[in-house]
Amino acid sequence: MTWVPLVDPEAEGAAPDVRRALQQTRLRSLVDRLLAAEGLQASRLRAAGVTAGADVRLDELASLPTVSKPDLWESYPRGMRAVPDDEIVCIHGSSGTGGRPTLIPYTPADLDVWAEVMARALGGAGATRGSVIHNAYGYGLFTGGLGVHHGGIRLGATVLPLSGSMTERQIRLLVDVGADVLTCTPSYAIYLGEAMRAAGVSAPSLRVGLHGAEPWTDAMRVQIESLLGLRALDIYGLSEIIGPGVACESLDSDGMLNVAEDHFYVEAVAADGSPVPDGTPGELVFTTLTKTGMPLLRYRSGDVASLAGPVEGSPRTLRRMSKLLGRTDDMLVVRGVNVYPTEIEAVLLADRRVSPYYLIVEDRREPARPELRVVVEPLAESGSDLARDLTVALRERLGLTCSLLVVAAGSLPRVEVGKAKRLVRWSTGPAPVPELAT
């Protein structure tokens, strides 16, 4: 394998024992800062018998208390700040679709860390000072656009801050400016690629894309690469921790994402909070070792993935995480079977007759008899066997029978801005798509 040069060899290529000693030091500093700031995390630490950073050890981290999204909602709008207000220089946040908005304050030091880890992510994807980064992530409270922007500038590349939507202009600039790096959500990458194909144009300068903000599978990777002629890589982040750059796939990471673990210590835990071994899916729990504005100790992200060590022989000694399997709150339990939406996507997009537009409907109108309905669009004339073949493939993968509906091309909504909505829970009201009402 050809190894991609490291942006920060001292951080990305540190010997594991050296990095662990750094993590231990940073963990104790974090605990001291949380205790000094008082508030919820300090009270939980004291209740656990922790009175100073010197009381904690990295190998005993699993015994410390956690925080979660509801804790952040309860602290709205100031958040669980650990510094005076005059040290905050910007605020980002999530949309609050699961509750109150989550607002995250940043200090200058936080922005510096964010730029650093994003520069590493871009560098691992092959971007250089000579690169042009076509950034089609949204700018605003959402961390995607500005995260890439900070990192691209730190790397020394040229950033085109396109943001989302206005696809005709996106295509024009992709062709005219000649970007080699595309950054956007995977759903928008497909939308953009289809629009380019319909317009009869291509962007031969594109070499790589960094696509995140929503779970996506290797089957969707194939679709993106076919449409855009680039290497599609996954990037992961969450605003509570820093934004994009928490972890990112590199050209040499063997399909997994390198975690910036000198700044963000990651664990994978079972539903009861107990650690799971490497290779076993679990909920990702993050500790922000260096964050200052709103540091978090053992934040339960709700995202599900598995962890692994570095690629053998790689100069990158960082631990890796798999692509997301889904979220704990997205897991479907149908007739006693646990299903993540990404498992369904993997089956659907493995069939070359299926377009990347689909909808999973958890039909609970009859609570005692829940049904899993899957709506797909064909890429072309698929014949009458598509629904039957997909039903069989899903039953073999999931262990249950789904109701499969094939609708006409263009029936399902397209997403030009934001994240694609591929899962709907239907208990009352009109059908999510008209065809399900018949």
Steps between C-alpha positions, in 0.01 A plus 500: 500500500614856427487707818366856488734759657408617849403864552616491863739204546550566871125471567387252235802273521578504873600175666196357683663525843597863437148587390345319796717697743383821328137388524542427870645846565227667298226298673614618842518859378146465361365371831665788690338749259157339534523504880605864498210591273246342738172405334354162410818317406680619814217381723496159334875465534486586870214253548731237348771588752716710268638815661793573269644395166764299685218265611434371145682249284443435132460127557221573749314743274203265459419544869447876466157658438371584154305788349252484215290713269217560754759648738593752230135580436451573867783755489357686198584768391835562671611139489731346755763769463824462690640849432368857542274629224761748379728210399241364255560614141231306310210263550395210280218258550266231378149546368340352810282252310500269803428772754623849580784635284848405615727805505876446530735786603854518362809678629795601278679185624205285389506652152873432484446132584217479247718645223780261596295179489321605180832575330614150594178354360541681170866405480419133559262521204788619283435874508807724493590868501440491126147362531177681423222390736145539370312527830129431455422443868261756645643803680329624815415342835567159344870424547562336162580794275714702738678190630629415152572869443718528813688181413557583136649837586718343774627251243580784261258387229259722307141475628196583289223570758205397283275379784194295398234527228525706175608185322531663158760738640675214679537316170627809318772561759598133519562510126655848477717514814615140491481395864667172589321454835121498549350527849125451552250253642482163322139565401595830339796337324251269329263787422789700354632206299157430351458867410839500327416186310167648391680814382754294309801644683776358717768630734813300410713695749316343797712239679339449839186582696450526877139417580343499845225644725281192442563124514574341162614162380763358268220435252432874485876557463486302177213719375684825581826387343320386185317831461789736579810303404676560832604307810225544760611505865306526825543777756344507845434767757241637734458856615497400867859375467643745242334449159638312197852375552441287809578206271561463129576228252833538322614354172698239695270421796343188348142627502495616863533850647806620691396655834683817610545330835761738636208746529195270516522180701246248371334197659238259368244380755200272520153623588575456871816711469747212526797505257485276193811347339653626177304385198169493690245773422426732790392852578787745457588693816734798461713693747626837377851498642594852386175688448458810717171675418273207577716198589317171535599194700364175358232641270263229376465591134219262404705398194575130454826369354785263582861586587832355386869570520701660217571326171797270553823669397334836441682819597161611639486347847153636579217269598224467245121479502275332246249685290192572707250218521234746613380660821368345815176696454475390134520130575176332401355214702255314280348175625791459738771557237743792535570678171715801415401701189852465358450122482200557276690751286783253448257246356312749283800668340681173441237441231602699192137542400428719805555875510650665810158644587307287745284535811476268800164518676447352844124449489364492855138590429418165659742489797448128551592426137781736392611480139815605322424656162769592250434728203753507216541657159649302210791641301340388176252242380554236764238243416246343728758301695659793687257509792516121540882490482542780753250343737699176494834681545368704793354192667836322471690799643256609771319184596155649441270568208455861385225644285684620190348764272654612172383848393558698183832682457476849648227410752717537812623841613847624405720693743698798375557653843549319831485131577297239316206358693498126446312379807142583600309365798132484403246459778225747406412742225540478122735258330864620469470445124168483315568153362490354851143619547369268230 
